[in-house]
Amino acid sequence: MGIRITELHCKEVICISDGRRLGFITDVEIDISCGKVLAIVVPGPCRILGTFGRADDYVIEWSKICKIGPDIVLVDIKPDDCRFPRHKFNLPF
């Protein structure tokens, strides 16, 4: 069974280790030489009332995804282990 990247965009990511809701998938990282999805990107939580930008993004390796359901994606990772600064990836959002 396959899934389109546009279908991933609407799904919420939940960490199974502590039940924390990480947010919604906004981007994917793809290795174009072999055509594989390497990771999904979830923007970090908003800072004070959303006026001071966002915290670091969650970049979750594809191998850490346990289950993709109709509305959610379950991942087996500690949220602090997959945080990366926003400026490091030059993401447009």
C-alpha positions as CSV (number, residue, x, y, z in Angstrom):
1,M,0.0,0.0,0.0
2,G,1.3,3.4,-0.9
3,I,0.7,6.9,0.4
4,R,1.1,10.3,-1.3
5,I,3.1,13.1,0.2
6,T,0.0,15.3,0.1
7,E,-1.8,12.8,2.3
8,L,1.0,13.0,4.9
9,H,0.6,16.8,5.0
10,C,-2.8,16.5,6.8
11,K,-1.7,14.1,9.5
12,E,-0.9,14.8,13.1
13,V,2.3,13.2,14.6
14,I,2.0,11.6,18.1
15,C,4.9,10.2,20.1
16,I,4.0,6.8,21.5
17,S,6.6,6.9,24.3
18,D,4.8,9.7,26.2
19,G,1.6,10.4,24.2
20,R,2.8,13.9,23.3
21,R,1.2,15.6,20.3
22,L,4.1,17.0,18.2
23,G,2.0,18.7,15.5
24,F,1.2,18.3,11.9
25,I,3.6,17.2,9.1
26,T,4.6,20.2,7.0
27,D,7.5,18.8,4.9
28,V,9.4,15.7,4.0
29,E,13.0,15.1,3.3
30,I,13.7,12.9,0.2
31,D,16.8,11.4,-1.2
32,I,16.3,12.1,-4.9
33,S,19.2,9.8,-6.0
34,C,17.3,6.7,-4.8
35,G,13.8,8.1,-4.4
36,K,13.3,7.3,-0.7
37,V,11.7,9.4,1.9
38,L,14.3,10.0,4.6
39,A,12.4,12.0,7.2
40,I,9.3,14.0,8.0
41,V,9.4,17.5,9.3
42,V,7.0,18.9,12.0
43,P,7.4,22.5,13.0
44,G,8.1,23.2,16.6
45,P,5.6,24.7,19.0
46,C,4.9,28.4,18.9
47,R,6.6,30.7,21.3
48,I,4.8,33.2,23.5
49,L,1.3,33.6,21.8
50,G,2.9,32.9,18.4
51,T,4.4,36.4,18.1
52,F,8.0,35.4,18.7
53,G,8.3,32.7,16.1
54,R,8.6,29.0,16.7
55,A,10.8,26.7,18.6
56,D,13.1,24.1,16.9
57,D,11.6,21.7,14.3
58,Y,11.2,18.0,14.8
59,V,12.9,16.1,12.1
60,I,11.8,12.4,12.4
61,E,13.6,9.7,10.5
62,W,11.3,7.5,8.4
63,S,12.5,4.4,10.2
64,K,11.0,5.8,13.5
65,I,7.5,5.8,12.2
66,C,5.5,3.0,13.7
67,K,2.1,3.4,12.1
68,I,0.4,5.7,9.6
69,G,-3.3,5.9,10.2
70,P,-6.1,7.8,8.5
71,D,-5.6,10.9,10.8
72,I,-2.4,10.4,12.7
73,V,1.2,9.1,12.5
74,L,2.6,7.3,15.5
75,V,6.4,7.7,16.0
76,D,8.7,5.9,18.4
77,I,11.2,8.6,19.3
78,K,11.9,10.9,22.2
79,P,10.9,14.4,21.1
80,D,14.1,16.0,22.4
81,D,16.2,13.6,20.3
82,C,14.8,14.8,17.0
83,R,14.9,18.6,17.5
84,F,16.9,20.7,15.0
85,P,17.2,24.5,14.8
86,R,14.9,26.1,12.2
87,H,17.8,28.1,10.6
88,K,19.9,25.0,10.0
89,F,17.5,23.7,7.3
90,N,16.4,27.1,5.9
91,L,12.8,26.0,5.9
92,P,10.5,28.6,4.3
93,F,7.9,28.5,7.2
